[in-house]
Structure formats: structure tokens, C-alpha cells
Amino acid sequence: MNRYSYEQAVGRISNMQSFGGRNSWVVPIADKNEFAFGSTGTATINLAQNIDTSQWVTAVLVTRIFTTPTFTGTLYVYCVNSFVGEDDPATIFTPINPTVNYVHRSSAITGGTQGGTLDVVSVNGPTPIGPQLRVFVEATTTVTGKVTLGVSLIGRPA
């Protein structure tokens, strides 16, 4: 497996787009995806890994909630530092407990969140942005259901 196919297999986003000719980058994570939860408990869905943020100084996480969630529980979109070393591309280094040691997360998305909501949070927090980020969804549900979300990162390089 070459490096390119490995990055595609783990979800690396290599298609960053300039944002309107300005000094920022839009990284589309999930355009408009339906997330269904068929059982109660905690479910984690990986959206993207190894997003190159080595040149970024600030960023925002943009979550678009297209539909009102039909589940009972709480869903968050997390950004955590991750890293793949060039000497061992098969190993992904991440925090031991990513839902505690995260760079930032979205606001809580619950059954009361209205469709058409735009959630924008600064990724700059107490934990600095590392050279690569991982983005994932974690939902803790007590009643099964679904929600349609879109997720993007907008970063500003130095």
C-alpha cells in the first residue's frame, strides 16, 4: 500500500480549498450526511483523520444541522490532535481519552436542536492545534433515531 492509498483509507482530507481568495482554508469533512443510531448507548463515528493543520494558527469548526434529531440523547462533533509519523504511517497517534482530551467540540446537539441550525465554535482553546487533527462524532443515545449533519473546518494559516 503506498502513502496515497493509505491516506485515502484512513480518511485524510487532502483537498483543501482556498476560501474566496482570502487567507483561510475550508476543509469539507462531511457535506450532508445522515447519521442513524440503531441502538442505545454510545456510538463513535470517525469522519476524518490526519487533516494537515501544520500551518494553521486559528480555526473554527462549523456544524450544520439540517434536520431536527429524532433520537433522545446528546451528540457532539469533536476535534482532537492526531499524528501519523512518516517512519510508521500505519500507526495513528491520538489522545488516550479523546472525548476528554480534545482540542474543541461542537455545542451539544440534542432532540431539541432545530433543523437549519448553524453551530460555529472556535477550535482555539486550552489545547493547542497540533500538526494534524481528527474529527469524529460521538452520540450517547437512550432512544434510537437519526440526524442529518454537515461538518467543515475553516483554518487560517500564519
C-alpha positions as CSV (number, residue, x, y, z in Angstrom):
1,M,0.0,0.0,0.0
2,N,1.5,3.3,-1.0
3,R,1.2,6.5,1.0
4,Y,-1.6,7.9,-1.1
5,S,-3.8,4.8,-0.8
6,Y,-3.1,4.7,2.9
7,E,-4.2,8.3,3.4
8,Q,-7.4,7.6,1.4
9,A,-8.1,4.5,3.5
10,V,-7.8,6.4,6.8
11,G,-9.8,9.4,5.7
12,R,-7.1,12.1,5.2
13,I,-8.5,15.2,3.6
14,S,-6.0,16.4,1.0
15,N,-8.5,18.6,-0.9
16,M,-8.3,21.9,1.0
17,Q,-9.8,24.8,-0.8
18,S,-9.0,28.5,-0.6
19,F,-11.9,30.4,0.9
20,G,-12.8,33.2,-1.5
21,G,-9.2,34.1,-2.2
22,R,-8.7,35.1,1.4
23,N,-6.1,33.8,3.8
24,S,-8.0,30.8,5.0
25,W,-8.8,27.2,4.1
26,V,-12.0,25.3,4.1
27,V,-11.7,21.6,4.7
28,P,-15.0,19.8,3.9
29,I,-15.4,16.9,6.4
30,A,-18.9,15.7,5.8
31,D,-21.2,17.6,3.3
32,K,-24.7,16.4,4.2
33,N,-24.7,13.0,5.8
34,E,-27.5,11.2,7.7
35,F,-26.3,9.6,10.9
36,A,-28.6,6.9,12.2
37,F,-28.3,5.3,15.7
38,G,-29.9,1.9,15.8
39,S,-29.2,1.0,19.4
40,T,-28.9,2.8,22.6
41,G,-25.6,3.6,24.3
42,T,-22.5,5.4,22.9
43,A,-21.6,5.4,19.2
44,T,-18.4,6.9,17.8
45,I,-18.2,7.7,14.0
46,N,-14.9,8.7,12.6
47,L,-15.3,11.5,10.0
48,A,-11.7,12.4,9.0
49,Q,-8.2,11.8,10.2
50,N,-4.8,13.4,9.7
51,I,-6.1,16.7,8.5
52,D,-3.0,18.8,7.9
53,T,-3.1,21.8,10.2
54,S,0.6,22.3,10.5
55,Q,0.4,25.8,9.0
56,W,-2.7,27.0,10.9
57,V,-2.8,29.4,13.8
58,T,-6.5,29.5,14.3
59,A,-9.6,27.6,13.1
60,V,-13.3,27.2,13.5
61,L,-15.5,24.0,13.5
62,V,-18.7,24.5,11.5
63,T,-21.5,22.1,12.1
64,R,-24.7,22.4,10.0
65,I,-27.7,20.6,11.5
66,F,-30.1,20.0,8.5
67,T,-32.8,18.1,10.4
68,T,-34.2,18.0,13.9
69,P,-32.7,15.0,15.6
70,T,-35.1,12.1,16.2
71,F,-33.0,10.4,18.9
72,T,-33.1,11.1,22.6
73,G,-29.6,11.8,23.9
74,T,-26.6,14.1,23.1
75,L,-24.3,14.2,20.1
76,Y,-21.0,16.2,19.8
77,V,-18.6,16.7,16.9
78,Y,-15.0,16.5,18.3
79,C,-11.7,17.8,17.0
80,V,-8.7,16.1,18.5
81,N,-5.0,16.2,17.8
82,S,-3.7,13.1,15.9
83,F,-0.5,12.3,14.2
84,V,1.0,9.9,11.7
85,G,4.7,9.7,11.7
86,E,6.5,9.4,8.3
87,D,8.5,6.5,9.7
88,D,5.4,4.4,10.6
89,P,2.3,5.5,8.6
90,A,0.3,2.6,9.7
91,T,0.2,3.9,13.3
92,I,-2.1,6.8,14.2
93,F,-1.2,8.5,17.5
94,T,-4.2,10.0,19.3
95,P,-5.1,11.0,22.9
96,I,-5.8,8.2,25.2
97,N,-9.3,9.6,26.0
98,P,-10.3,11.8,23.1
99,T,-13.6,12.9,24.5
100,V,-11.8,14.4,27.5
101,N,-8.5,15.5,25.9
102,Y,-9.9,17.2,22.8
103,V,-8.9,20.5,21.1
104,H,-12.6,21.5,20.9
105,R,-16.0,20.2,20.3
106,S,-19.3,21.4,18.9
107,S,-22.2,22.6,21.0
108,A,-24.5,19.8,22.3
109,I,-26.9,18.5,19.6
110,T,-30.0,17.0,21.2
111,G,-33.6,16.2,20.2
112,G,-34.4,19.8,20.9
113,T,-32.0,21.2,18.4
114,Q,-33.9,22.7,15.5
115,G,-33.1,21.8,11.9
116,G,-31.4,24.6,10.0
117,T,-29.1,25.4,12.9
118,L,-25.6,26.5,12.3
119,D,-23.1,25.8,15.1
120,V,-19.7,27.6,14.8
121,V,-17.1,27.2,17.5
122,S,-13.5,28.3,17.7
123,V,-11.1,25.4,17.7
124,N,-8.6,27.6,19.6
125,G,-8.9,26.5,23.2
126,P,-6.7,25.4,26.1
127,T,-5.3,22.6,24.0
128,P,-3.4,24.0,21.0
129,I,-3.9,22.8,17.5
130,G,-1.3,20.2,16.6
131,P,0.1,19.4,13.1
132,Q,-2.9,17.1,12.3
133,L,-6.5,16.8,13.5
134,R,-9.0,14.1,13.7
135,V,-12.7,14.9,13.5
136,F,-15.4,12.4,14.8
137,V,-18.9,12.3,16.0
138,E,-19.9,10.8,19.4
139,A,-23.5,10.2,20.3
140,T,-24.9,8.9,23.6
141,T,-28.5,7.9,23.0
142,T,-31.3,6.4,25.0
143,V,-33.8,6.2,22.2
144,T,-32.7,5.3,18.6
145,G,-33.1,7.8,15.8
146,K,-31.2,9.9,13.2
147,V,-29.9,13.3,12.3
148,T,-28.5,14.9,9.2
149,L,-25.3,16.9,9.7
150,G,-22.7,18.7,7.6
151,V,-19.2,19.4,9.1
152,S,-16.4,21.6,7.9
153,L,-13.2,23.1,9.3
154,I,-12.1,26.6,8.4
155,G,-8.4,27.3,9.2
156,R,-6.3,30.4,9.0
157,P,-2.7,29.8,8.2
158,A,0.1,32.0,9.7
